Amino acid sequence: MAQRKRGNRIVRQRPDRRANRTILIRSLFLMAIFGLLAFIPLFVKLWQIQISQHDYYQDLAVKQQTRDSTVTANRGTIYDSKGEVLAMSATVYDVQLSPRDLQETLETYQEKVEKAQEDGGKLPDYPEPTDQFIAENLAAILDLEVDDVLDHLQNKNSQYEIIKKKIEPEESEAVQEFITENHLSHGIYLMPTSKRYYPKGSLAAQVVGWVNPNLDNQGAYGLEAQFESILSGQTGRVVTAKDGVGTELLYRFEDYYDATDGSNLTLTIDSTIQSYCESILQEGVEQFEVQNGGFCIAMDPNTGAILGWANSPSFDPNDPWDVSDPVLLQYLEDIKSGEYTKEEAYQKALAEGASTEEAYEDAVSAAETEVLTTQWTNRAVRLSYEPGSTFKCMVLAAALEEGVVSESDHFYCSGSVAVEGWNGPPIRCSDRDGHGDQDLAKAVANSCNPAFIAIGQKLGAEKFYDYLEDFGFLEPTNIDMQGEPTGGGQIIWSRESFTNVNLATASFGQRFQVTPLQLITAASSVVNGGHLMQPYVVSQITDADGNVLQHTEPTEVRQVISEQTSERCRAILEKVVDGGTGKNAAVEGYRIGGKTGSSETTEDDRTIVSFLGFAPADDPQVVILLAYDNPKPAYPGGNTTAGGWYISGGNMAAIKAGELLEKILDYLGVEKSYSATADVLVPNLTGLNLADATSALKKNNLSIRVVGDGDTVTGQIPANGASIPGGSEVVVYMGAEVPTDQVTVPNLDGLSMDQAKEKLSALGLYLKATGATEYGANLVAYDQSIAAGTSVDRGTTIEVRFTDSTASGAGL
């Protein structure tokens, strides 16, 4: 208590409690205010860290404390029907640098050098691992720029610098050798990953597709894309803890999550049949000067399984960005050298204010994209076209099934027909002079348009449209492939607008579009007993251990026609090849049926020539659809190529289709029927007298020509065991010397069969005629098994293919 003196008296002063209390309250208040002001930011920050940005900081902490590496799953393998590998993955490596670790390696090296100098020890026996040394050597091994590698090495705090991805074994071995020799295992790492390989190159490229290495090996086209989730598997992880300075705490603090390998696909595609389809397609493209490529499908008509599926132009999925097709390359060259002004991209860029240089770059870029898309596209499933006369198979089947026509019906063709409601000139037949009177089989064999217009009218618009639906032309086939239009083909009229004119043109396959896949699927039902089968490419899916996860069973969509109608169709369509417009598809010893087609397009001078064939005709095992898009006329408006080939399905596609069917049937082991000219083996005649030699040859359907006048045979041409056509003449030498010199094979192109046989016989060579060998005096040779100018032994058999040179009209 305070005191003060007043006079001689001490006065005790009481403290001012109220003032003290006020000061205390003010102090506490100020402390509270300043305390709150100080803690509010801390509280806000804590709220951010713990609540609002919890996930971010948790992720950041995990990254600081752990290293999370992916473990790539092995992508599934794609096999053909016989187990041949079409697509596979193999281990390759990414080259990873850790500049931080390499700096430690350099410092360790320098410490060793200093210690050796101080105590007289041994210096390291390998070069100093400087950035320059490392960059120069890695650049040389990996074909990189030194400066680019140095740029990566400058990131001294980084532990993850990828300088090259997916290097091949040769490079990875060289890198590993460099690491080992220079003690760089702490800083240069080969990280295992996988790369997709296609061992058979371009075989079935558009079917199999390819994976894009720039998009983490995801399927880009074809089955690779369609079955991405099944093929890719599940990526695994390795999570490793790190200490405060970022060093990995291996093994003890490591979690491993296994990758799940992708499943495998086994296809219905047979590599051998596929190679036949591709080679025949490409041969025709070159032979007939085809400008827009083509397609070829081979199908088992009884199951819907695709046996072969070729497209032109094609590509190698090992390098899908490489363009090798000469037509596409020429197109690119034309764009780059002056045709770019016609490109839509060029005109659009100019309209948007771009400079001519920028517009040029846009035009070239658009052309390059177009070219790549063209070679990647499976046109037989994605694109549609007017089927032309190949569609007449379905019209025939529908009319027979409905009973509106029969084999005894006759149709008169004057060369053209007027159709009610058609505003143009009369619709012409392929034979401008007309086929005259013909029964149903002959009308089909002649591919007579007026006859099929009459058949369509007998069927009627309603029924005709019903069969368009029943044969599957108004819906997708639902094949297990990428790219099929959801609406199927592009029928240009609805049922309500299907007029009499539409009926007339549709009866011979024009003015509407279907996909090639729809067409061959429908045609298969015509010849397989009437069953519309769903086409498919993948026969089964298996896991990495070979266990079957999914198996595809043939699926019947519906019964379109009866077995009896199908049998009648087969017999009629066989006559198309046996003397009709498809006679160039004939193969001796095999019964083949089919239909030719020459499809019109909206472009001038562009025709799609095709052949739809099946064999054996009495029990079809294979159906093919072969088409060439736009054989180049020798001049505008011309109907032949510069090489003299008449532009029609019968004169182009049928020829190559016959070759293809023969290859496939031989491969499938289908037995040929006997003929008088079938190949026979030459018996051993040495030591026989003339009478016995003559008898032995006669038994083998061979004749004899004698040289010399000895008592016994001392030699023969051909030699014992040679295979030559039945009916051929064997030269026997009776005491005379057998010639041993070789002869030069002559050029037989354009010769008739008799001329070719005579020319070969004069040289001691034998003719084996194939192709359209039974159809009159208009046959000419167009191909021979041994090239002209080749030296061969006497007695050699030369296989020569003949075609009917009679010009067939368009529309066949």
C-alpha positions in Angstrom: 0.0 0.0 0.0 1.5 3.4 -0.9 2.2 6.0 1.9 2.7 9.7 2.0 3.5 12.2 4.8 1.1 15.0 5.5 2.7 17.3 8.1 3.7 15.1 11.1 1.2 12.6 10.1 1.7 9.7 7.7 -1.3 9.2 5.6 -1.7 5.7 4.0 -2.9 5.9 0.3 -5.2 3.1 -1.0 -4.3 1.7 -4.4 -6.6 2.5 -7.3 -8.0 -1.0 -8.0 -10.2 0.2 -10.8 -7.3 1.7 -12.7 -5.3 -1.5 -12.3 -8.2 -3.6 -13.4 -8.6 -1.4 -16.5 -4.9 -1.7 -17.4 -5.1 -5.5 -16.9 -8.1 -5.8 -19.1 -6.6 -3.6 -21.7 -3.4 -5.7 -21.6 -5.2 -8.9 -21.9 -7.3 -7.5 -24.7 -4.3 -6.3 -26.6 -2.6 -9.7 -26.1 -5.6 -11.5 -27.4 -5.9 -9.2 -30.4 -2.2 -9.5 -31.3 -2.3 -13.2 -30.5 -5.2 -13.8 -32.8 -3.6 -11.6 -35.5 -0.4 -13.7 -35.2 -2.2 -17.1 -35.3 -4.8 -16.4 -37.9 -2.3 -16.8 -40.8 -0.9 -19.9 -39.2 -4.3 -21.3 -38.8 -5.2 -20.5 -42.4 -2.0 -22.2 -43.6 -2.7 -25.2 -41.4 -6.3 -25.3 -42.8 -4.8 -25.3 -46.3 -2.3 -28.0 -45.6 -4.6 -30.3 -43.5 -8.0 -29.7 -45.2 -8.3 -27.8 -48.4 -5.0 -28.9 -50.1 -4.6 -32.1 -48.2 -4.4 -34.3 -51.3 -1.8 -32.0 -52.9 0.6 -32.0 -50.0 0.0 -35.7 -49.3 1.0 -36.4 -52.9 4.0 -34.1 -52.6 5.1 -35.9 -49.4 4.8 -39.2 -51.1 6.9 -38.1 -54.0 9.6 -36.7 -51.7 9.6 -39.9 -49.6 9.1 -42.6 -52.2 10.0 -43.4 -55.8 7.1 -44.9 -57.8 8.2 -46.8 -60.9 5.9 -48.6 -63.3 6.4 -52.2 -64.3 5.3 -52.6 -67.9 3.0 -55.5 -68.6 3.8 -57.8 -71.6 1.4 -57.1 -74.4 -0.4 -60.1 -75.7 0.7 -61.9 -78.8 -1.4 -62.1 -82.0 -1.3 -65.4 -83.8 -2.7 -66.6 -87.1 -4.9 -69.7 -87.3 -1.8 -72.0 -87.5 0.0 -70.4 -84.5 2.3 -68.2 -86.6 3.2 -65.0 -84.8 1.8 -61.8 -86.4 2.4 -59.4 -83.6 4.6 -59.8 -80.5 6.3 -57.7 -77.8 10.0 -58.0 -76.9 12.0 -56.4 -74.1 13.9 -53.3 -75.1 15.4 -50.5 -72.9 15.1 -46.8 -72.2 18.4 -45.1 -71.5 18.1 -43.1 -68.3 20.6 -40.7 -66.8 20.8 -39.5 -63.2 22.9 -36.4 -63.3 22.8 -36.3 -59.5 24.3 -39.8 -59.3 26.8 -39.1 -62.0 28.0 -36.1 -60.1 28.6 -38.3 -57.0 30.4 -40.8 -59.3 32.7 -38.0 -60.6 33.4 -36.8 -57.0 34.2 -40.4 -55.9 36.6 -40.7 -58.9 38.3 -37.4 -58.0 38.7 -38.5 -54.3 40.3 -41.7 -55.5 42.8 -39.7 -57.6 43.6 -37.4 -54.7 44.2 -40.2 -52.3 46.3 -42.1 -54.8 48.4 -39.0 -55.3 48.8 -38.5 -51.6 49.8 -42.0 -50.6 51.3 -43.1 -53.9 48.5 -45.6 -54.5 47.2 -46.8 -57.8 45.2 -44.5 -60.0 41.8 -45.6 -61.4 42.3 -47.6 -64.6 39.4 -46.0 -66.4 38.8 -42.4 -67.7 37.4 -39.6 -65.6 33.6 -39.7 -65.9 33.1 -36.0 -66.9 29.9 -34.8 -68.5 31.8 -34.3 -71.8 33.2 -37.8 -71.8 29.8 -39.4 -71.0 28.0 -37.3 -73.6 30.4 -38.0 -76.4 30.4 -41.8 -75.9 26.6 -42.1 -75.4 25.9 -39.9 -78.4 28.2 -42.1 -80.6 26.5 -45.3 -79.4 22.9 -44.0 -79.6 23.2 -41.8 -82.7 22.4 -38.6 -80.7 23.7 -35.1 -80.7 26.4 -34.5 -78.0 24.9 -31.2 -77.0 21.5 -32.8 -76.4 23.0 -35.3 -74.0 25.0 -32.5 -72.3 21.7 -30.5 -71.8 20.3 -33.5 -69.9 23.5 -33.8 -67.8 23.3 -30.2 -66.7 20.2 -30.9 -64.6 22.3 -31.8 -61.6 19.4 -32.2 -59.2 17.6 -34.6 -61.5 17.7 -38.4 -61.2 15.5 -39.1 -64.1 16.6 -38.0 -67.6 15.5 -40.2 -70.5 17.9 -39.6 -73.4 16.5 -42.4 -75.8 13.6 -44.8 -75.6 13.2 -48.3 -76.8 16.7 -49.0 -78.0 17.4 -52.3 -79.8 19.5 -55.1 -78.3 22.6 -54.1 -80.3 22.5 -50.6 -78.8 21.6 -51.7 -75.3 24.5 -54.2 -75.3 26.9 -51.4 -76.3 25.6 -49.1 -73.6 25.9 -51.8 -71.0 29.5 -52.4 -72.1 30.3 -48.7 -71.8 28.7 -48.6 -68.3 30.7 -51.7 -67.1 34.0 -50.6 -68.5 33.8 -47.1 -67.1 32.2 -47.9 -63.7 29.1 -45.9 -64.4 26.5 -48.2 -62.9 25.6 -45.5 -60.5 24.2 -42.9 -62.9 23.4 -44.6 -66.2 20.6 -47.0 -66.2 19.0 -49.3 -68.8 15.3 -49.4 -67.9 13.5 -52.4 -69.3 10.3 -51.8 -71.3 8.7 -53.4 -74.3 8.4 -52.8 -78.0 5.9 -54.2 -80.5 7.2 -56.2 -83.4 5.5 -57.5 -86.5 7.6 -60.5 -87.7 5.8 -60.8 -91.0 6.0 -57.2 -91.9 3.1 -55.9 -93.9 1.2 -59.2 -93.9 -2.4 -58.5 -92.9 -1.3 -55.0 -91.8 -4.7 -53.4 -91.9 -6.3 -56.3 -90.0 -3.7 -56.6 -87.3 -3.1 -52.8 -87.1 -0.3 -51.3 -85.0 0.5 -49.7 -81.7 1.7 -46.1 -81.3 5.0 -45.9 -79.4 4.4 -42.2 -79.0 1.2 -42.9 -77.0 2.6 -45.4 -74.6 2.2 -48.3 -77.0 -1.6 -48.0 -77.3 -3.3 -49.7 -80.2 -3.8 -47.2 -83.0 -5.5 -49.2 -85.7 -7.0 -52.7 -86.5 -7.2 -55.4 -83.9 -4.5 -53.7 -81.8 -6.9 -50.9 -81.2 -10.1 -53.0 -81.1 -8.7 -55.3 -78.4 -6.5 -52.8 -76.6 -7.9 -53.6 -73.1 -7.4 -57.3 -73.7 -4.0 -57.1 -75.3 -2.4 -54.5 -73.0 -2.8 -56.2 -69.6 -2.4 -54.3 -66.3 0.7 -52.2 -65.5 2.5 -53.0 -62.3 4.4 -50.8 -59.8 7.5 -50.7 -57.7 7.3 -48.2 -54.8 10.7 -47.6 -53.0 11.2 -45.4 -49.9 13.8 -42.6 -50.1 15.8 -41.0 -47.2 16.1 -37.3 -46.5 18.7 -36.7 -49.3 16.8 -38.7 -51.9 18.7 -42.0 -51.7 16.6 -45.0 -52.4 16.2 -47.5 -49.5 16.2 -50.6 -51.6 14.8 -54.0 -50.7 14.0 -53.2 -47.0 11.5 -50.5 -47.8 10.2 -51.6 -51.2 6.7 -52.7 -52.3 6.3 -54.6 -55.6 2.9 -54.8 -57.4 3.0 -57.4 -60.2 2.1 -56.5 -63.7 -0.6 -58.6 -65.3 0.4 -59.6 -68.9 -2.1 -59.1 -71.7 -4.1 -61.9 -73.2 -3.3 -63.4 -76.6 -5.4 -63.4 -79.8 -5.6 -66.3 -82.2 -7.1 -65.2 -85.6 -9.0 -67.0 -88.3 -6.5 -65.6 -90.8 -4.2 -68.2 -92.3 -0.8 -66.6 -93.1 -0.4 -68.7 -96.3 -3.8 -67.8 -97.7 -3.2 -64.2 -96.6 0.1 -64.1 -98.5 -1.8 -65.5 -101.6 -4.4 -62.8 -101.3 -1.8 -60.0 -101.0 0.4 -61.2 -103.8 -2.4 -61.7 -106.2 -3.8 -58.3 -105.3 -0.5 -56.6 -105.8 0.2 -58.4 -109.1 -3.1 -57.2 -110.5 -2.4 -53.6 -109.4 0.8 -53.6 -111.3 -0.5 -55.7 -114.3 -3.6 -53.6 -114.9 -2.1 -50.2 -114.0 -4.5 -49.8 -111.1 -4.5 -46.2 -109.6 -6.5 -46.6 -106.4 -5.4 -50.0 -105.1 -8.0 -52.6 -104.2 -9.0 -55.3 -101.8 -9.3 -59.1 -101.5 -11.2 -61.1 -98.9 -11.2 -64.9 -98.6 -13.9 -66.4 -96.3 -15.0 -69.8 -95.2 -18.7 -69.6 -96.3 -19.8 -72.2 -93.8 -18.6 -70.4 -90.7 -18.0 -66.8 -91.6 -14.3 -67.1 -90.6 -12.1 -64.7 -92.6 -9.2 -66.7 -94.0 -7.4 -63.9 -95.8 -7.9 -60.1 -96.0 -5.7 -57.9 -98.2 -5.8 -54.2 -98.9 -3.8 -52.1 -101.4 -2.0 -49.8 -100.7 -0.5 -51.4 -97.6 2.2 -50.6 -95.1 4.7 -52.1 -92.7 3.3 -51.8 -89.1 6.9 -51.9 -87.8 7.2 -48.4 -89.4 3.6 -47.3 -90.1 4.6 -43.7 -91.0 6.7 -44.9 -93.9 5.0 -44.6 -97.3 6.2 -47.1 -100.0 3.3 -47.3 -102.4 4.4 -45.8 -105.7 1.0 -44.2 -106.4 0.8 -42.5 -103.0 4.4 -41.4 -103.3 3.7 -39.9 -106.7 0.6 -38.1 -105.3 2.8 -36.5 -102.5 5.4 -35.5 -105.1 2.7 -33.9 -107.2 1.4 -31.9 -104.3 4.8 -30.8 -103.3 5.8 -29.8 -106.8 2.8 -27.8 -107.9 -0.5 -29.5 -107.6 -1.0 -28.1 -104.1 -3.1 -25.2 -105.4 -5.9 -27.7 -106.1 -5.9 -28.9 -102.4 -8.8 -27.8 -100.3 -6.4 -27.2 -97.4 -4.5 -24.7 -99.5 -7.6 -22.7 -100.6 -9.0 -22.7 -97.0 -5.7 -21.4 -95.6 -5.6 -18.6 -98.1 -9.2 -17.7 -97.4 -8.3 -17.4 -93.7 -5.5 -14.9 -94.4 -2.5 -17.2 -94.5 0.5 -16.5 -96.7 1.1 -18.6 -99.8 4.0 -20.3 -98.0 1.8 -21.1 -95.0 -1.0 -22.3 -97.3 1.5 -24.5 -99.2 2.6 -26.1 -95.9 -1.0 -26.7 -94.9 -1.6 -28.4 -98.3 1.4 -30.6 -98.0 0.5 -31.5 -94.4 -3.0 -32.4 -95.4 -1.8 -34.5 -98.2 0.6 -36.4 -95.9 -2.2 -37.1 -93.5 -4.4 -38.3 -96.3 -1.8 -40.6 -97.6 -1.1 -42.2 -94.2 -4.8 -42.6 -93.5 -5.3 -44.2 -96.9 -2.6 -46.9 -96.3 -3.8 -47.6 -92.8 -7.5 -47.9 -93.7 -9.0 -51.3 -94.0 -11.2 -50.3 -97.0 -13.0 -53.7 -97.2 -14.7 -53.0 -93.9 -14.8 -49.2 -93.7 -15.5 -48.0 -97.2 -18.5 -48.7 -99.5 -18.9 -48.9 -103.2 -21.5 -49.8 -105.9 -21.1 -53.6 -106.2 -22.1 -53.8 -109.9 -22.9 -57.2 -111.4 -21.6 -59.2 -108.4 -24.8 -58.2 -106.7 -26.8 -60.2 -109.3 -26.0 -63.3 -107.2 -28.4 -62.1 -104.5 -31.0 -61.0 -107.0 -30.9 -64.5 -108.6 -31.2 -66.2 -105.2 -34.2 -64.0 -104.1 -36.1 -64.6 -107.4 -35.5 -68.4 -107.3 -36.5 -68.5 -103.6 -39.8 -66.6 -104.3 -40.5 -68.8 -107.3 -40.9 -65.8 -109.7 -38.3 -67.3 -112.1 -37.0 -70.8 -112.9 -34.3 -72.4 -115.0 -36.8 -72.9 -117.8 -37.6 -69.2 -118.1 -36.3 -67.2 -121.2 -35.3 -63.6 -121.5 -34.9 -61.6 -124.7 -32.1 -59.0 -124.8 -32.0 -56.5 -127.7 -29.1 -54.6 -126.2 -31.0 -52.1 -124.2 -34.3 -51.7 -122.2 -36.6 -48.7 -121.5 -37.6 -48.4 -117.8 -40.8 -46.6 -116.8 -39.9 -43.4 -115.0 -36.3 -43.4 -116.2 -35.6 -39.9 -117.8 -32.4 -40.8 -119.6 -31.7 -43.0 -122.6 -32.6 -46.7 -122.5 -30.4 -48.7 -120.1 -27.9 -50.6 -122.2 -26.6 -54.1 -121.8 -22.9 -55.0 -121.8 -23.5 -56.5 -125.3 -24.6 -53.5 -127.3 -26.0 -55.7 -130.0 -28.0 -57.8 -127.5 -27.8 -61.4 -126.3 -31.1 -62.3 -128.0 -33.1 -65.2 -126.5 -31.5 -66.8 -123.5 -32.6 -69.0 -120.6 -32.0 -68.1 -117.0 -28.6 -69.7 -116.7 -27.4 -68.1 -119.9 -28.7 -64.7 -118.9 -26.7 -65.0 -115.6 -23.6 -66.3 -117.5 -23.9 -63.3 -119.9 -24.5 -60.9 -117.0 -27.3 -59.5 -119.0 -28.7 -56.2 -117.5 -32.1 -56.2 -119.3 -32.7 -59.8 -118.1 -31.9 -58.8 -114.5 -34.2 -55.8 -114.8 -36.9 -58.1 -115.8 -36.1 -60.5 -112.9 -36.2 -57.5 -110.5 -39.6 -56.5 -111.8 -40.9 -60.1 -111.4 -39.7 -60.0 -107.8 -41.3 -56.6 -107.1 -40.1 -53.6 -105.0 -41.5 -54.8 -101.7 -39.9 -58.3 -101.9 -36.7 -56.9 -103.4 -36.3 -54.6 -100.4 -37.2 -57.4 -98.0 -34.2 -59.3 -99.4 -31.9 -56.3 -99.1 -32.7 -56.5 -95.4 -32.5 -60.3 -95.2 -29.1 -60.4 -96.9 -27.8 -57.9 -94.3 -27.3 -54.8 -96.6 -29.2 -52.5 -94.2 -27.2 -53.3 -91.1 -23.6 -53.8 -90.1 -22.2 -57.3 -90.1 -21.0 -56.8 -86.5 -17.6 -58.3 -87.3 -15.1 -58.1 -84.5 -13.1 -55.5 -86.3 -12.6 -51.7 -86.0 -14.1 -49.3 -88.4 -17.3 -50.8 -89.7 -20.0 -48.2 -90.4 -22.7 -48.4 -87.8 -25.4 -48.2 -90.5 -23.8 -50.9 -92.6 -23.7 -49.8 -96.3 -25.1 -46.6 -97.7 -28.4 -47.6 -99.4 -29.5 -44.3 -100.9 -33.2 -44.9 -100.7 -35.6 -45.8 -98.0 -38.3 -48.4 -98.4 -40.8 -45.6 -99.0 -38.8 -44.0 -101.7 -37.8 -47.2 -103.5 -39.2 -46.6 -106.9 -39.5 -48.6 -110.1 -36.3 -46.9 -111.4 -34.4 -47.8 -108.2 -35.6 -51.4 -108.6 -34.3 -51.5 -112.1 -30.8 -50.1 -111.4 -30.5 -52.1 -108.1 -31.3 -55.3 -110.0 -27.9 -55.1 -111.7 -26.1 -53.6 -108.7 -25.9 -49.9 -109.4 -27.0 -46.7 -107.7 -26.5 -47.9 -104.2 -23.5 -48.8 -102.0 -22.5 -51.6 -99.8 -19.3 -52.6 -98.0 -17.2 -55.4 -99.5 -17.6 -57.3 -96.2 -21.4 -57.1 -96.5 -21.2 -58.3 -100.1 -19.1 -61.4 -99.5 -21.1 -62.2 -96.3 -24.4 -62.1 -98.3 -22.8 -64.1 -101.2 -21.7 -66.8 -98.8 -25.3 -67.3 -97.8 -26.2 -67.8 -101.4 -23.9 -70.7 -101.8 -23.6 -72.3 -98.3 -27.2 -73.5 -98.0 -28.8 -70.2 -97.3 -27.3 -69.4 -93.9 -26.3 -65.7 -93.3 -23.2 -66.1 -91.0 -21.7 -63.4 -88.9 -18.1 -62.8 -90.1 -15.3 -62.9 -87.6 -11.5 -62.6 -87.4 -10.7 -63.6 -83.8 -11.2 -67.3 -83.1 -10.1 -67.3 -79.5 -8.5 -65.4 -76.6 -6.1 -67.0 -74.3 -4.2 -65.8 -71.2 -0.4 -65.8 -70.8 -0.5 -69.5 -69.6 -2.5 -70.6 -72.7 -5.8 -71.0 -70.9 -8.7 -70.3 -73.3 -10.7 -67.3 -72.0 -13.0 -66.9 -74.9 -13.7 -69.0 -78.0 -15.7 -67.8 -81.0 -18.4 -70.2 -82.3 -19.8 -69.6 -85.8 -23.0 -67.6 -85.5 -25.9 -67.8 -87.9 -27.8 -64.5 -88.2 -30.7 -65.9 -90.1 -31.7 -68.4 -92.9 -32.2 -66.3 -96.0 -32.9 -68.9 -98.7 -33.5 -72.6 -98.6 -30.9 -75.3 -99.2 -32.6 -76.2 -102.5 -32.4 -72.7 -103.7 -28.8 -72.4 -102.7 -28.0 -75.6 -104.7 -29.7 -74.2 -107.8 -27.8 -70.9 -107.4 -24.5 -72.8 -107.2 -25.2 -74.7 -110.4 -26.2 -71.5 -112.3 -23.2 -69.5 -111.0 -20.8 -72.3 -112.0 -21.8 -71.7 -115.6 -20.6 -68.1 -115.3 -17.1 -69.5 -115.1 -17.8 -72.4 -117.4 -18.1 -70.4 -120.6 -19.7 -67.2 -119.3 -18.2 -63.8 -118.5 -16.1 -65.4 -115.7 -14.4 -68.0 -117.9 -11.0 -66.4 -117.3 -11.4 -67.6 -113.7 -11.5 -71.3 -114.9 -8.9 -73.7 -113.4 -8.5 -77.1 -114.9 -9.4 -79.8 -112.4 -11.5 -77.5 -110.1 -15.2 -76.6 -110.3 -15.5 -72.9 -109.7 -18.5 -70.6 -109.6 -18.8 -66.9 -109.4 -19.8 -63.6 -110.8 -17.9 -60.8 -112.5 -18.5 -57.1 -111.8 -17.6 -53.7 -113.2 -18.8 -51.0 -110.9 -19.5 -47.5 -112.1 -18.4 -44.5 -110.0 -19.2 -40.8 -110.0 -15.7 -40.1 -111.4 -14.9 -40.0 -115.1 -12.9 -43.0 -116.3 -12.9 -44.7 -112.9 -14.2 -48.3 -112.8 -14.0 -50.8 -110.0 -13.5 -54.2 -111.6 -14.2 -57.3 -109.4 -14.9 -61.0 -109.2 -16.9 -62.8 -106.6 -16.0 -66.5 -106.7 -16.5 -69.8 -104.7 -15.1 -73.3 -104.9 -15.5 -76.2 -105.2 -18.8 -75.3 -106.8 -20.7 -78.3 -105.5 -19.4 -78.0 -101.9 -17.9 -74.5 -101.4 -14.9 -74.3 -98.9 -13.9 -70.8 -99.8 -15.5 -67.6 -101.1 -13.4 -64.8 -102.4 -14.1 -61.2 -103.4 -11.3 -59.6 -105.4 -11.5 -56.0 -106.7 -9.2 -53.5 -108.4 -10.1 -49.8 -108.1 -9.6 -47.7 -111.2 -7.4 -49.4 -113.8 -5.9 -46.5 -115.8 -7.3 -46.1 -119.4 -4.8 -45.6 -122.1 -6.5 -42.3 -123.0 -9.5 -40.4 -121.6 -12.6 -42.3 -122.3 -10.8 -45.4 -123.3 -11.8 -48.9 -122.4 -8.4 -50.5 -122.4 -5.2 -49.9 -120.5 -1.9 -49.0 -122.1 -0.9 -52.6 -121.8 -4.0 -53.7 -123.8 -6.1 -55.0 -121.0 -9.9 -54.5 -121.5 -11.2 -52.8 -118.4 -13.8 -55.2 -117.0 -14.2 -57.6 -114.2 -14.2 -60.6 -116.6 -11.0 -59.6 -118.3 -9.1 -58.5 -115.2 -10.4 -59.6 -111.8 -11.5 -63.0 -113.0 -8.0 -63.8 -114.3 -6.4 -63.1 -111.0 -9.2 -64.7 -109.0 -8.7 -68.0 -110.9 -5.0 -67.9 -109.9 -5.9 -67.2 -106.3 -8.5 -69.9 -106.1 -6.1 -72.5 -107.5 -3.5 -71.6 -104.9 -6.0 -71.7 -102.1 -7.6 -75.0 -103.1 -4.2 -76.6 -103.7 -3.1 -75.4 -100.2 -6.3 -76.7 -98.6 -5.7 -80.1 -100.2 -8.8 -80.1 -102.4 -8.4 -82.9 -104.9 -8.5 -82.0 -108.6 -10.7 -84.0 -110.9 -9.1 -86.1 -113.6 -8.7 -84.7 -117.1 -7.0 -86.0 -120.2 -4.3 -83.3 -119.9 -3.6 -83.9 -116.2 0.1 -84.1 -115.4 1.6 -87.6 -115.5 5.0 -89.0 -114.6 7.4 -90.1 -117.4 8.3 -93.7 -117.0 11.9 -95.1 -117.2 12.4 -96.3 -120.8 16.1 -97.0 -120.9 16.9 -100.5 -122.2 13.4 -101.1 -123.5 12.8 -102.0 -127.2 10.6 -99.7 -129.2 7.4 -101.8 -128.8 7.7 -101.9 -125.0 8.7 -98.2 -124.8 5.6 -97.3 -126.8 3.4 -99.4 -124.7 4.7 -97.9 -121.4 4.1 -94.4 -122.7 0.6 -95.2 -123.9 -0.3 -96.5 -120.4 0.7 -93.1 -119.1 -1.3 -91.2 -121.7 1.9 -90.1 -123.5 3.0 -90.5 -127.2 6.4 -91.2 -128.6 8.8 -89.6 -131.0 11.9 -91.7 -132.0 15.4 -90.5 -132.8 17.9 -93.0 -134.1 17.6 -96.6 -135.4 19.0 -98.7 -132.6 17.3 -101.7 -131.0 16.9 -100.4 -127.5 16.3 -97.0 -125.8 19.6 -95.4 -124.8 18.1 -92.1 -123.6 15.0 -90.0 -123.3 13.6 -86.5 -122.9 12.1 -85.8 -120.4 14.0 -87.9 -118.0 12.5 -90.6 -115.9 10.2 -89.2 -113.2 9.5 -85.8 -114.9 6.0 -84.5 -114.6 4.5 -83.3 -117.9 0.9 -82.8 -119.2 -1.0 -85.9 -120.3 -1.0 -86.3 -124.1 2.5 -84.9 -124.5 5.1 -86.4 -126.7 8.2 -88.0 -125.2 11.4 -88.2 -127.3 13.3 -91.5 -127.1 16.8 -92.0 -128.4 17.5 -95.4 -130.0 21.3 -95.5 -130.0 21.5 -91.8 -130.8 23.2 -89.4 -128.5 21.0 -87.4 -126.2 21.5 -83.6 -126.4 22.8 -82.1 -123.2 22.9 -78.5 -124.1 20.4 -76.1 -122.5 17.8 -74.0 -124.5 16.5 -70.5 -124.0 12.9 -70.1 -123.0 11.0 -68.0 -125.6 8.6 -65.1 -124.9 5.1 -66.5 -125.3 3.1 -63.4 -124.5 0.2 -62.9 -126.8 0.5 -66.2 -128.6 -2.4 -68.6 -129.0 -2.2 -72.0 -127.4 -1.3 -73.7 -130.6 1.4 -71.2 -131.3 2.9 -71.4 -127.8 2.9 -75.2 -127.9 4.6 -75.3 -131.3 7.3 -72.8 -130.3 8.1 -74.7 -127.1 8.0 -78.1 -128.8 10.6 -76.9 -131.3 13.0 -76.4 -128.4 12.2 -79.7 -126.7 10.1 -77.9 -124.0 6.6 -78.8 -122.8 3.5 -76.6 -122.5 1.2 -76.8 -119.4 -1.7 -74.6 -120.3 -3.8 -73.1 -117.4 -6.5 -70.5 -117.2 -9.3 -70.2 -119.7 -8.0 -73.1 -121.8 -11.3 -74.5 -123.1 -13.1 -71.5 -124.6 -12.4 -71.1 -128.3 -9.8 -69.6 -130.6 -9.5 -66.2 -128.8 -7.2 -67.5 -126.1 -3.9 -65.7 -125.8 -1.0 -66.3 -123.4 -0.4 -63.6 -120.8 1.9 -65.2 -118.2 4.5 -67.9 -118.1 6.1 -69.7 -115.2 9.7 -69.4 -116.4 10.7 -66.0 -117.7 11.7 -65.5 -121.3 15.4 -65.6 -121.8 16.0 -68.2 -119.0 18.3 -71.1 -119.9 16.7 -74.5 -119.0 17.2 -78.2 -119.8 15.4 -79.8 -122.6 12.3 -81.5 -121.4 11.4 -78.7 -119.0 7.6 -78.0 -118.6 6.6 -74.3 -118.9 3.3 -73.4 -117.3 1.5 -70.8 -119.4 -1.6 -69.0 -118.4 -4.2 -68.1 -121.1 -7.0 -65.6 -121.2 -9.9 -65.1 -123.5 -9.0 -62.0 -125.4 -12.6 -61.3 -126.5 -13.4 -57.8 -125.2 -16.2 -58.0 -122.6 -18.4 -55.0 -122.2 -18.6 -52.7 -119.2 -20.9 -53.8 -116.4 -19.6 -57.4 -116.4 
